[in-house]
Amino acid sequence: MTPDSHSPIPAAAWLDERQRHRERVSQYTSDRVRRAGKAQADAVHDFLFTYYSFRPAHLERWSPGADVVFADCDDAPIDWQQDTVRVTGGWVVPSSGFPPHRVRYLQWCHHYLSSIAERPPIFSCFGLHEWAMVYKADAVRHSHVPLRVSHAEVAQAVDALGLRCSHYDAFRFFTPEALPLNREQLSREGTSQHDQRACIHVTMDLYKFAFKIAPWCPSSLIADAFLLAAEARHVDMRASPYDLAHAGFAPIRIETPEGRQEYVAEQRRLAEAAIPVRSRLIAEYRRLLDRLC
């Protein structure tokens, strides 16, 4: 273990930081817990806790990141008790505690994130992945939400605009009829070659790469990635063929030229917002690798 050389974070400071962290994410965590207790589905926000398998209670936990000492505080429990050890002056989440069998994952992810950062963005998919998931299908993925366009209009938009999805974890949910229409036949093995930073799902996945190394990733970065993922999810579903007006989400009508312009503008905004989050994640992965290898 090689704790950071600076003085421990005083108890009052890290307790305040932990409280701010919980407040930042509580809008989503408390809503998820409330809805789960009533078995209420939410087509927009459930995705943040089902596709991304980080429980609300875990998202609310605070950590300063690997090898940062935070001062002792007897009257407050440590959030990541199992991964935290006592040292002179307080507590630390040591990088040496990172599971050795996951080092290969760190190496892969560092390479993946760095590749995305260097690859030019592509703004031509127009968010049609949700349309491709209901293309010529009798059922829809969100059965409790009506479509705002007919099945015939879905097919017309897909056929007219074409499918240019570059993200396998969206592509794999396409209907059988939509799969062969995509410009590229994607595979899990080709993820690192095809993913690019204009993709809304690639932006959302920054959250996954942050919580995958919790608690060795600072909670402030996990929260930044989560809140960015929530923004991206809002755009994602606004551009979908579903009618979400009842939930306060105005549609981005990508079936029209004006809607496609609006979608690209949102893509650009999110891609720019993702740059510092991705850069910080790359640095955290690099720091862990340097201390473990």
Secondary structure, DSSP 4 states (H G I P E B T S, - for coil): ----SSPPBPHHHHHHHHHHHHHHHHHHHHHHHHHHHTT---TTTTHHHHTS---HHHHT-----BT--EE--TTS--TTGGG-EEETTEEEB-GGGS-GGGHHHHHHHHHHHHHHHHSPP----TTTHHHHTTTT-SS-S-TTS-BSS-HHHHHHHHHHH-B----HHHHTTS-TTTGGGBSS---GGGHHHH--TT-HHHHHHHHHHHHTTTTTS-HHHHHHHHHHHHHHHHHHHHTSSB--GGGT-----TTSHHHHHHHHHHHHHHHHHHHHHHHHHHHHHHHHHHHH-
